[in-house]
């Protein structure tokens, strides 16, 4: 009961703070645009303008559609990259040769900003869904491979030894020891992979022509509607936070609680 | 003859010196053997070789006349750190080896429970590992080691990371359990007192190899303040230290 109260006051104070920020923003707009005319109205978004934009985009269902397509694309690209990344990470860990030679390469490629994959991807797939998904996969799979490699590597050796002396073969060791033991670290890797995937998705969508949040953003630019641009940016942030909180925070809490971490 | 070591030597690649030099040792079925020696004399390496976690450079190790080639459940190890799996609860940890061996769920549970009862932790079966004290964790590790009915139990200073009081309690319990089950045990320790308390024979090791083997002919249960116990303790302690100062 007490913990709940603490959480509630925290939430309320957060809400008040956000309200203050929005109020300040609106005041800045009124003073800067309407009173002093420092900024042109099309160059400065305002809270009221964003809300108006929101109503417009909700009315013709285009925002919902854009969110749906983007999330779907993001999730499918992310799934592919989880599978590929974990597999690559496993290979890099299992084979010493790959650990020594492939890992530095993967780490190098991982530093490449995901937007750099866009031209390559368009040449391969054209302006299609696949092109965007390819960018998502390239943008997150390598970081996940490194994370998986590290997670497996950091499993205390004594667990493996204990399982060996209890008669486990190498398949059983992977399934019964390495997988559960590396899970906490693996999940933080997956979480980081998601944030990479979400960013890569936006670079992909902005550069191509499929329906999605990226295109809604570009449409706002083309119409010189800064409120729409701002609105889409806010939506992108909110979805990122939402998925982080709902999926990953819960998963982490479940895994950590069980182990008393 | 249960376990036989014939001229076993071990050299690590990165050092020129032998860690173990021509070790010969025989351990009978149902015997409790302790290995004492100061740190760095190779007693843990000896245990790792028998466990199959490392391979001898020369010589051979036979268990019931079969050469040891790798780790296996016939030579279960109990480590200094408990090595329990934090993602499993107490009873799941005890069941782990049986699960690996493909023993059906029902039998697994029964055997795990009876072993937990033996170490006095039956009520804690559903606890998470992080909720247990150090002594309780080692008890669970002991229960886990006992469930597999291995030919020989290898114990690598299992109580040395615990406080004195707890480690004394645990060795009492181990003695009781041993008297009941008569398992073959090889127990590594740096405490001579612990060795005299537990062992049928105490193997004294130094960097040169096995320097002496002392049979402890005392009735069980043993008492630390017993006159003959103290005699044995002094005798072995001298043998351990003799090599240190030479």
HADDOCK unambig.tbl for C-alpha pairs under 7 A between the chains (distance, minus, plus):
assign (segid A and resid 158 and name CA) (segid B and resid 83 and name CA) 6.12 0.50 0.50
assign (segid A and resid 159 and name CA) (segid B and resid 83 and name CA) 5.86 0.50 0.50
assign (segid A and resid 162 and name CA) (segid B and resid 77 and name CA) 6.95 0.50 0.50
assign (segid A and resid 162 and name CA) (segid B and resid 83 and name CA) 6.55 0.50 0.50
assign (segid A and resid 164 and name CA) (segid B and resid 71 and name CA) 5.86 0.50 0.50
assign (segid A and resid 164 and name CA) (segid B and resid 72 and name CA) 6.55 0.50 0.50
assign (segid A and resid 165 and name CA) (segid B and resid 51 and name CA) 6.85 0.50 0.50
assign (segid A and resid 165 and name CA) (segid B and resid 71 and name CA) 5.08 0.50 0.50
assign (segid A and resid 165 and name CA) (segid B and resid 72 and name CA) 4.92 0.50 0.50
assign (segid A and resid 165 and name CA) (segid B and resid 73 and name CA) 5.41 0.50 0.50
assign (segid A and resid 165 and name CA) (segid B and resid 75 and name CA) 6.63 0.50 0.50
assign (segid A and resid 165 and name CA) (segid B and resid 76 and name CA) 5.20 0.50 0.50
assign (segid A and resid 165 and name CA) (segid B and resid 77 and name CA) 6.19 0.50 0.50
assign (segid A and resid 166 and name CA) (segid B and resid 72 and name CA) 6.06 0.50 0.50
assign (segid A and resid 166 and name CA) (segid B and resid 73 and name CA) 4.39 0.50 0.50
assign (segid A and resid 166 and name CA) (segid B and resid 76 and name CA) 5.88 0.50 0.50
assign (segid A and resid 166 and name CA) (segid B and resid 97 and name CA) 5.23 0.50 0.50
assign (segid A and resid 167 and name CA) (segid B and resid 71 and name CA) 6.86 0.50 0.50
assign (segid A and resid 167 and name CA) (segid B and resid 72 and name CA) 4.45 0.50 0.50
assign (segid A and resid 167 and name CA) (segid B and resid 73 and name CA) 4.38 0.50 0.50
assign (segid A and resid 167 and name CA) (segid B and resid 100 and name CA) 6.99 0.50 0.50
assign (segid A and resid 168 and name CA) (segid B and resid 100 and name CA) 5.93 0.50 0.50
assign (segid A and resid 180 and name CA) (segid B and resid 87 and name CA) 6.75 0.50 0.50
assign (segid A and resid 258 and name CA) (segid B and resid 87 and name CA) 6.55 0.50 0.50
assign (segid A and resid 259 and name CA) (segid B and resid 86 and name CA) 5.42 0.50 0.50
assign (segid A and resid 259 and name CA) (segid B and resid 87 and name CA) 5.64 0.50 0.50
assign (segid A and resid 259 and name CA) (segid B and resid 130 and name CA) 6.67 0.50 0.50
assign (segid A and resid 260 and name CA) (segid B and resid 130 and name CA) 5.78 0.50 0.50
